[in-house]
């Protein structure tokens, strides 16, 4: 119930007039809400994302460095941080400023603020230093993106300009063992900007492809020798039609069955 009310309030806030938002900030209302009412610290993971969580829990080793591209409120960021608590780290990229604030607060409440680096940036191909952020459906911060239309293909209006970076430029040759990508249709740019990483670091990747067009960018992984698996462990043929969630496995031995076995302990 608290989470539902939270989402309603976020939608009301995002659709309120700018003058009302400025007044609320000036009166300290937003700061009060941020500090006192924090249901986002206990946000449930939606059923559609639970297979992703299970895979992360079975894949990530304690010393891994992970990238959460499209971190949103930090549900998967927290999972990654818990798996790498002893020696690893997580870099969380999130474009929407409100999401970033909630993400920072959530990591602090969970005790991961030293382990998780949060970047308020869009991740793309590296060709530009800034990108325009477009509103999602009903201006919900869950679906804001840089592609100019919502997940249903309907044009949306530009709202703000934000810094942009490619994964290749950000990480360089630093170790990177896992990348999770969920960017509401902007997967093509993210993947185009990580070609050196695929060739050198060869991280395990979990990608949510939001359209058949974006699915075409899987070719970059195939050229780098990656294998594609569904989240239940079945190999996905290179010519397979659009698959929403996939595991991209780097060249080498295939993943063990325990990675996909929901009954096996981590």
C-alpha angles and dihedrals in degrees: 000000000000091000092050091051089047092055092047091052091049091053091047090050094049091050097045121105117273092240090058091050091051091050092049091051092047091052092049094243095131093049090051092051092046093052101039109031110050111158088145087076087072102035111157118236108243116243091247090059099046094089087055090052092049091051092049091051092052098041106043118087123205096253098045126121110220136189122211105197108193097018097174109178092348104256093140092033088062091049090052092047092050091052093049097038096124105048112344136081143212131220111203119198117198126165102196113083095213091051089050091055092049090046092052091048092047093051090049093051090048093049095244100111092111094045100046123066111203119204120192092209141113114241115223142137096300096245093119135033096219136032135192116249115219127204119255126223111313085357090281109165089223092077108031111132147165099243099083099241137068126251089272092057096252115140115251131194127257115252111172144354119243137181116269132203139171122234090236091056094042100048102026107179095334115129115272121174105174138025125188115194124194109148107148098252101331094101093115093064094043092051093045088056096053102056094117091049091053090051098043114022096026097199125190107257133205110194133182108207109203099192144017088251092056089046088067089070089071084087088079089062093045091052088053091054098257124152122221124225134178115236091259091059102260116138113247114218116234091244094047115131121250116317118190103209121025140166113227108206120199124236114289136055114358120253115278120253090247089070090068099031106108091193096055121093119245 
